[in-house]
Amino acid sequence: MHEFSLMQSVLDTVEASARDAGAERVTVIKLVIGEMSEVVEEAMEFAFEALSPQTLSAGAALEMRIVRPRSRCAACGQEFEHDRYHRACPHCGSLACELIAGRELYIDAIEIEN
């Protein structure tokens, strides 16, 4: 389960940023996660619950925004949403499509108390 190592990295980054800001505690962590990143939302929540005690993020709310896959067709230029398995252009049928959204995995924001 790679979500534990991902969440540990998130918590380390949040902890460093919060300390730099003089925070006493973190109240909210907001993540953006693309469906194509292979991250399981429930596993991230479980990892957060297991790893956050004894950190500035103990008791914080974890908010995750999931980004659907979106591609651009190299043949016709159309942009379209799709699931992880069907990436052909629905307009012209081309398979020459570039994924432009859906691989995200980043900390969007944190909220702290001073």
C-alpha positions in Angstrom: 0.0 0.0 0.0 1.9 3.0 -1.3 -0.6 5.4 0.3 1.2 5.1 3.6 4.4 6.5 2.2 2.5 9.1 0.2 0.7 10.2 3.4 3.9 10.3 5.4 5.4 12.6 2.7 2.2 14.8 2.9 2.4 15.0 6.7 6.1 15.8 6.7 5.5 18.6 4.2 2.5 19.9 6.1 4.4 19.7 9.4 7.4 21.7 8.0 5.1 24.4 6.5 3.0 24.7 9.6 6.1 25.0 11.9 7.6 27.7 9.5 4.3 29.6 9.9 4.4 29.4 13.7 1.4 27.1 13.9 0.3 25.4 17.0 -1.8 22.9 15.0 -3.1 22.1 11.6 -6.9 22.1 11.3 -7.4 21.2 7.6 -5.3 19.5 4.9 -6.6 19.8 1.4 -5.3 17.4 -1.3 -5.9 17.1 -5.0 -5.7 13.6 -6.3 -6.1 12.5 -10.0 -8.0 9.3 -10.7 -5.1 8.2 -12.9 -2.6 8.5 -10.0 -3.6 5.1 -8.7 -4.2 6.5 -5.2 -7.1 4.9 -3.3 -9.0 7.6 -1.4 -10.0 5.2 1.5 -6.4 4.0 1.9 -5.2 7.7 2.1 -7.8 8.3 4.8 -6.7 5.2 6.7 -3.0 6.2 6.4 -3.9 9.7 7.7 -5.7 8.3 10.7 -2.8 6.0 11.5 0.0 8.5 10.9 -1.3 11.8 12.1 -1.5 11.3 15.8 1.5 12.9 17.6 1.8 15.5 14.8 0.6 19.0 14.4 -2.1 17.5 12.1 -3.7 15.3 14.8 -7.4 15.9 14.7 -7.2 17.8 11.4 -9.8 17.3 8.7 -8.5 15.7 5.5 -10.3 16.9 2.4 -9.6 15.3 -0.9 -10.7 16.6 -4.3 -10.7 13.9 -7.0 -9.8 15.0 -10.5 -11.3 13.0 -13.4 -9.1 12.1 -16.3 -9.2 14.5 -19.2 -7.3 14.2 -22.5 -6.6 16.2 -25.7 -6.8 14.5 -29.1 -3.7 15.0 -31.2 -5.7 14.3 -34.4 -8.7 16.7 -34.0 -7.7 18.8 -31.0 -10.8 18.0 -28.9 -10.6 17.8 -25.2 -12.7 15.2 -23.4 -13.3 13.5 -20.0 -13.0 9.7 -19.9 -12.6 6.9 -17.4 -9.2 5.2 -16.9 -9.8 2.5 -19.5 -11.4 4.3 -22.4 -9.1 7.0 -23.8 -10.0 7.0 -27.5 -11.3 10.4 -28.8 -15.1 10.3 -28.8 -15.1 12.8 -31.6 -12.9 11.1 -34.2 -11.9 7.8 -32.7 -8.2 8.5 -32.6 -6.0 6.8 -30.0 -3.4 9.6 -30.2 -4.5 11.4 -27.1 -2.5 13.2 -24.4 -3.6 13.0 -20.8 -3.9 16.6 -19.6 -5.6 16.0 -16.2 -6.0 13.1 -13.9 -2.5 12.4 -12.6 -2.5 15.1 -10.0 -1.3 14.5 -6.5 -0.5 17.6 -4.4 -1.3 19.5 -1.3 -3.7 22.3 -2.4 -3.9 24.1 1.0 -3.6 23.8 4.7 -5.4 25.7 7.4 -3.6 26.3 10.8 -4.2 27.7 14.2 -1.5 30.0 15.7 
